Every structure is written in structure tokens, then in C-alpha cells.
């Protein structure tokens, strides 16, 4: 928890008010033309600091995470949409680490994501990831009770929110408003109800009080906590790997 008297924005925060102003304007005018007219500002205030943060995160992840997740190839998104006929632009920016040798949009990811109101650090299985989603669902069904006990440090803290981005809003004072509270027990019973999505959500007001080092450390800690979920989505028999990873994590805590 950051002190209430933290500077706003913090001079060492990687993002500025200009970044969120640009994203707000893009939200109102999500076109390629708007992006291209302001491309240098998007690169300076959003893309460059975002990519720097993510590279720093990659460098601080533990060896077990880095051995499975690719952290240096095709990591970052683009604002412009691929279909030239749409003439549109996404009003958010993101980057993700994926299991090595797998197709990105079809698989599990540990991702950073930001729009004009918030910054998210989370776990997600892509909407085309039928195989990964089915495997994750089956592992949750088989091992849900054991996982609740094994992942207790992750579950107790309560900072990870379960559900789609639409399930969380930011009110006028910068506080999170959760439309439907989903418990971890409910998640393991049926992760599809939360769209295979688990994230730490930082409202803009909170993010702008953080230093770059604060943000990088928060992202690393969150990814490390969520990594057992990656194992559930990538292995048919994940429990031995989860137990080994948790044992290593506790020895280095």
C-alpha cells in the first residue's frame, strides 16, 4: 500500500498524465488517423516506457518462470488494427509472455495491459485457446480442492480479481468497483465464468503514485504468484510441477 502523501504523479513513475490523456483521446476517437497524427507522442509516453517496464520484469522473473515463458519474441501489441478496411485503432496497449513454441492468441499468457483508466497485471487464456482452456478446466475440476490449499498464499491476499475487464470499473475517486464478486473456490469449480482471467488492477490514480521500480516489482511478484495457473493450462498432470515450483518459491522468499 502506497502512502497517501506519495507525489502525484510520482517523478519516477514510468507513465505520466500525458499518457492517460492520449489514451483517453484515443478512446474517444479510436482511428488510425488519430494514432498516426500523434504517433510520436504515443511512442514517447506509452509504448517506450511500457516496453521498458516489461523488459525489466522479464529480467527479474525467476528461472522456473523464464524456462517456460518466452519473454523476448513478439511480446508487444500494436495500436493499429490489422484489417486496413476497419481504419481503426485499439484504445489500449498490452504485452504478454507466452509458453515457448506456442501460438500467442491461442494460449495462456502473463500480461501487462493499460487503457485510459487503469493498468492490469494478469493471467489469461486467449479466446482461441480451446486446448489450453479445456486442459485448464479439467485440471481445475480434478484438483480444485487441493489447489485451494496449495495456492493459499495467492488466494488469501485478495488482491487478484477474477473475471473479465468488464467486471471491474473505476469510480470517480479512483477506487475499484467489482460488479460480480467471484471467489477462488468458484473459479476452480468453473473458471469459464471468469473467462479464464485473473488480474491485479491498478487504477490510474494508484499507478501514477508508483515509481518504475515499484511497478516492476509488483508485476514480477504478481506473475510469480499466478505462474502455477500457467502450469495448470500447459500440463496434463500439473501437480508435481506446481508443488516443485511452490517449494522453490518459498525457499527463495
C-alpha positions as semicolon CSV with decimal commas, in nm:
position;residue;x (nm);y (nm);z (nm)
1;X;0,000;0,000;0,000
2;X;0,144;0,334;-0,104
3;X;0,130;0,623;0,146
4;X;-0,143;0,879;0,089
5;X;0,116;1,156;0,063
6;X;0,300;0,997;-0,232
7;X;0,363;1,255;-0,508
8;X;0,109;1,250;-0,789
9;X;0,229;1,182;-1,045
10;X;0,548;1,044;-0,893
11;X;0,854;1,187;-1,073
12;X;0,995;0,835;-1,108
13;X;0,675;0,681;-1,245
14;X;0,731;0,548;-1,598
15;X;0,396;0,694;-1,707
16;X;0,263;1,048;-1,693
17;X;-0,068;1,229;-1,713
18;X;0,008;1,283;-2,083
19;X;-0,002;0,906;-2,136
20;X;-0,350;0,875;-1,994
21;X;-0,468;1,188;-2,174
22;X;-0,357;1,033;-2,504
23;X;-0,536;0,708;-2,424
24;X;-0,849;0,899;-2,323
25;X;-0,847;1,087;-2,654
26;X;-0,788;0,762;-2,843
27;X;-1,082;0,609;-2,655
28;X;-1,299;0,891;-2,786
29;X;-1,151;0,873;-3,137
30;X;-1,025;0,516;-3,199
31;X;-0,897;0,567;-3,554
32;X;-0,569;0,500;-3,731
33;X;-0,562;0,864;-3,838
34;X;-0,567;0,987;-3,478
35;X;-0,292;0,746;-3,382
36;X;-0,072;0,839;-3,679
37;X;-0,122;1,212;-3,616
38;X;0,005;1,159;-3,260
39;X;0,235;0,863;-3,319
40;X;0,547;1,024;-3,172
41;X;0,363;1,107;-2,851
42;X;0,222;0,755;-2,826
43;X;0,572;0,615;-2,865
44;X;0,724;0,857;-2,613
45;X;0,461;0,844;-2,340
46;X;0,319;0,492;-2,374
47;X;0,500;0,243;-2,595
48;X;0,859;0,314;-2,490
49;X;0,801;0,323;-2,112
50;X;0,564;0,024;-2,130
51;X;0,817;-0,183;-2,320
52;X;1,097;-0,079;-2,084
53;X;0,893;-0,188;-1,782
54;X;0,811;-0,521;-1,940
55;X;1,175;-0,591;-2,029
56;X;1,275;-0,513;-1,671
57;X;1,004;-0,751;-1,549
58;X;1,136;-1,024;-1,780
59;X;1,485;-0,982;-1,637
60;X;1,366;-1,025;-1,278
61;X;1,144;-1,330;-1,319
62;X;1,262;-1,649;-1,154
63;X;1,433;-1,920;-1,358
64;X;1,134;-2,162;-1,341
65;X;0,909;-1,897;-1,499
66;X;1,162;-1,795;-1,764
67;X;1,228;-2,158;-1,854
68;X;0,867;-2,199;-1,969
69;X;0,762;-1,849;-2,077
70;X;0,905;-1,673;-2,382
71;X;0,987;-1,316;-2,276
72;X;1,164;-1,169;-2,579
73;X;0,980;-1,255;-2,902
74;X;0,658;-1,094;-3,030
75;X;0,584;-0,962;-2,685
76;X;0,418;-0,628;-2,763
77;X;0,090;-0,533;-2,929
78;X;0,016;-0,253;-3,175
79;X;-0,237;0,024;-3,152
80;X;-0,339;-0,004;-3,517
81;X;-0,579;-0,280;-3,617
82;X;-0,460;-0,532;-3,877
83;X;-0,759;-0,502;-4,107
84;X;-0,698;-0,189;-4,319
85;X;-1,065;-0,178;-4,406
86;X;-1,153;-0,104;-4,044
87;X;-0,935;0,211;-4,032
88;X;-0,947;0,164;-3,658
89;X;-0,712;0,162;-3,361
90;X;-0,728;-0,017;-3,028
91;X;-0,776;0,220;-2,735
92;X;-0,543;0,015;-2,514
93;X;-0,187;-0,119;-2,521
94;X;-0,056;-0,451;-2,393
95;X;0,225;-0,702;-2,390
96;X;0,242;-1,066;-2,287
97;X;0,473;-1,356;-2,216
98;X;0,366;-1,692;-2,363
99;X;0,475;-2,055;-2,327
100;X;0,759;-2,120;-2,570
101;X;0,677;-2,257;-2,917
102;X;0,304;-2,192;-2,888
103;X;0,076;-1,958;-3,079
104;X;0,015;-1,642;-2,884
105;X;-0,354;-1,565;-2,919
106;X;-0,442;-1,931;-2,869
107;X;-0,257;-1,987;-2,545
108;X;-0,205;-1,887;-2,186
109;X;-0,035;-1,557;-2,115
110;X;0,107;-1,347;-1,836
111;X;0,033;-0,995;-1,948
112;X;0,051;-0,624;-1,880
113;X;-0,235;-0,413;-2,017
114;X;-0,333;-0,048;-1,991
115;X;-0,606;0,185;-2,109
116;X;-0,714;0,538;-2,020
117;X;-0,836;0,437;-1,671
118;X;-0,618;0,153;-1,542
119;X;-0,318;-0,078;-1,562
120;X;-0,356;-0,456;-1,529
121;X;-0,109;-0,732;-1,444
122;X;-0,255;-1,074;-1,501
123;X;-0,310;-1,426;-1,627
124;X;-0,537;-1,502;-1,922
125;X;-0,605;-1,779;-2,172
126;X;-0,675;-1,643;-2,520
127;X;-1,023;-1,668;-2,663
128;X;-0,899;-1,904;-2,936
129;X;-0,712;-2,121;-2,686
130;X;-0,958;-2,410;-2,687
131;X;-0,698;-2,675;-2,599
132;X;-0,546;-2,471;-2,316
133;X;-0,889;-2,373;-2,182
134;X;-1,012;-2,731;-2,185
135;X;-0,697;-2,855;-2,013
136;X;-0,720;-2,580;-1,752
137;X;-1,087;-2,655;-1,689
138;X;-1,020;-3,026;-1,649
139;X;-0,727;-2,970;-1,412
140;X;-0,937;-2,733;-1,202
141;X;-1,215;-2,993;-1,188
142;X;-0,976;-3,271;-1,085
143;X;-0,756;-3,081;-0,844
144;X;-0,959;-2,778;-0,733
145;X;-0,974;-2,876;-0,366
146;X;-0,600;-2,941;-0,347
147;X;-0,522;-2,623;-0,536
148;X;-0,718;-2,410;-0,292
149;X;-0,491;-2,537;-0,017
150;X;-0,167;-2,536;-0,218
151;X;-0,214;-2,183;-0,350
152;X;-0,325;-2,038;-0,018
153;X;-0,067;-1,752;-0,023
154;X;-0,208;-1,640;-0,357
155;X;-0,572;-1,674;-0,256
156;X;-0,566;-1,518;0,090
157;X;-0,425;-1,182;-0,010
158;X;-0,735;-1,094;-0,209
159;X;-0,566;-0,852;-0,449
160;X;-0,621;-1,068;-0,758
161;X;-0,957;-1,006;-0,923
162;X;-1,131;-1,280;-1,118
163;X;-1,339;-1,207;-1,425
164;X;-1,338;-1,007;-1,744
165;X;-1,230;-0,646;-1,772
166;X;-1,596;-0,551;-1,798
167;X;-1,648;-0,691;-1,446
168;X;-1,440;-0,409;-1,294
169;X;-1,498;-0,036;-1,310
170;X;-1,307;0,261;-1,167
171;X;-1,523;0,518;-0,988
172;X;-1,468;0,894;-0,995
173;X;-1,239;0,879;-0,692
174;X;-1,015;0,612;-0,849
175;X;-1,148;0,318;-0,646
176;X;-1,226;-0,026;-0,790
177;X;-1,590;-0,126;-0,824
178;X;-1,643;-0,501;-0,878
179;X;-1,976;-0,580;-1,041
180;X;-1,975;-0,953;-0,960
181;X;-1,750;-1,096;-0,691
182;X;-1,608;-1,435;-0,792
183;X;-1,430;-1,639;-0,526
184;X;-1,133;-1,865;-0,591
185;X;-1,345;-2,164;-0,493
186;X;-1,597;-2,066;-0,762
187;X;-1,307;-2,008;-1,005
188;X;-1,171;-2,359;-0,955
189;X;-1,521;-2,506;-0,986
190;X;-1,572;-2,332;-1,320
191;X;-1,302;-2,092;-1,450
192;X;-1,508;-2,022;-1,763
193;X;-1,740;-1,797;-1,560
194;X;-1,443;-1,564;-1,510
195;X;-1,334;-1,605;-1,874
196;X;-1,006;-1,761;-1,757
197;X;-0,895;-1,416;-1,644
198;X;-0,720;-1,327;-1,316
199;X;-0,562;-0,983;-1,273
200;X;-0,425;-0,726;-1,035
201;X;-0,592;-0,400;-1,135
202;X;-0,420;-0,067;-1,065
203;X;-0,638;0,241;-1,119
204;X;-0,462;0,527;-1,295
205;X;-0,455;0,723;-0,969
206;X;-0,266;0,442;-0,795
207;X;-0,030;0,369;-1,082
208;X;0,081;0,731;-1,111
209;X;0,199;0,727;-0,748
210;X;0,435;0,436;-0,816
211;X;0,800;0,452;-0,912
212;X;0,922;0,242;-1,203
213;X;1,087;0,005;-0,957
214;X;0,760;-0,023;-0,760
215;X;0,571;-0,117;-1,074
216;X;0,832;-0,366;-1,197
217;X;0,848;-0,538;-0,857
218;X;0,467;-0,551;-0,834
219;X;0,445;-0,708;-1,179
220;X;0,716;-0,964;-1,101
221;X;0,553;-1,062;-0,770
222;X;0,211;-1,092;-0,936
223;X;0,340;-1,304;-1,225
224;X;0,525;-1,530;-0,981
225;X;0,204;-1,582;-0,780
226;X;-0,001;-1,652;-1,093
227;X;0,252;-1,884;-1,256
228;X;0,100;-2,205;-1,108
229;X;-0,207;-2,126;-1,320
230;X;0,015;-2,140;-1,628
231;X;0,120;-2,491;-1,527
232;X;-0,247;-2,592;-1,498
233;X;-0,305;-2,475;-1,854
234;X;0,005;-2,633;-2,009
235;X;0,040;-2,972;-1,837
236;X;-0,188;-3,275;-1,828
237;X;-0,050;-3,372;-1,485
238;X;0,044;-3,036;-1,328
239;X;0,051;-3,112;-0,954
240;X;0,414;-3,231;-0,931
241;X;0,533;-2,921;-1,118
242;X;0,314;-2,691;-0,906
243;X;0,446;-2,845;-0,584
244;X;0,807;-2,817;-0,704
245;X;0,759;-2,454;-0,808
246;X;0,592;-2,359;-0,479
247;X;0,873;-2,528;-0,287
248;X;1,135;-2,331;-0,480
249;X;0,941;-2,006;-0,435
250;X;0,916;-2,048;-0,058
251;X;1,286;-2,128;-0,027
252;X;1,371;-1,803;-0,206
253;X;1,104;-1,588;-0,037
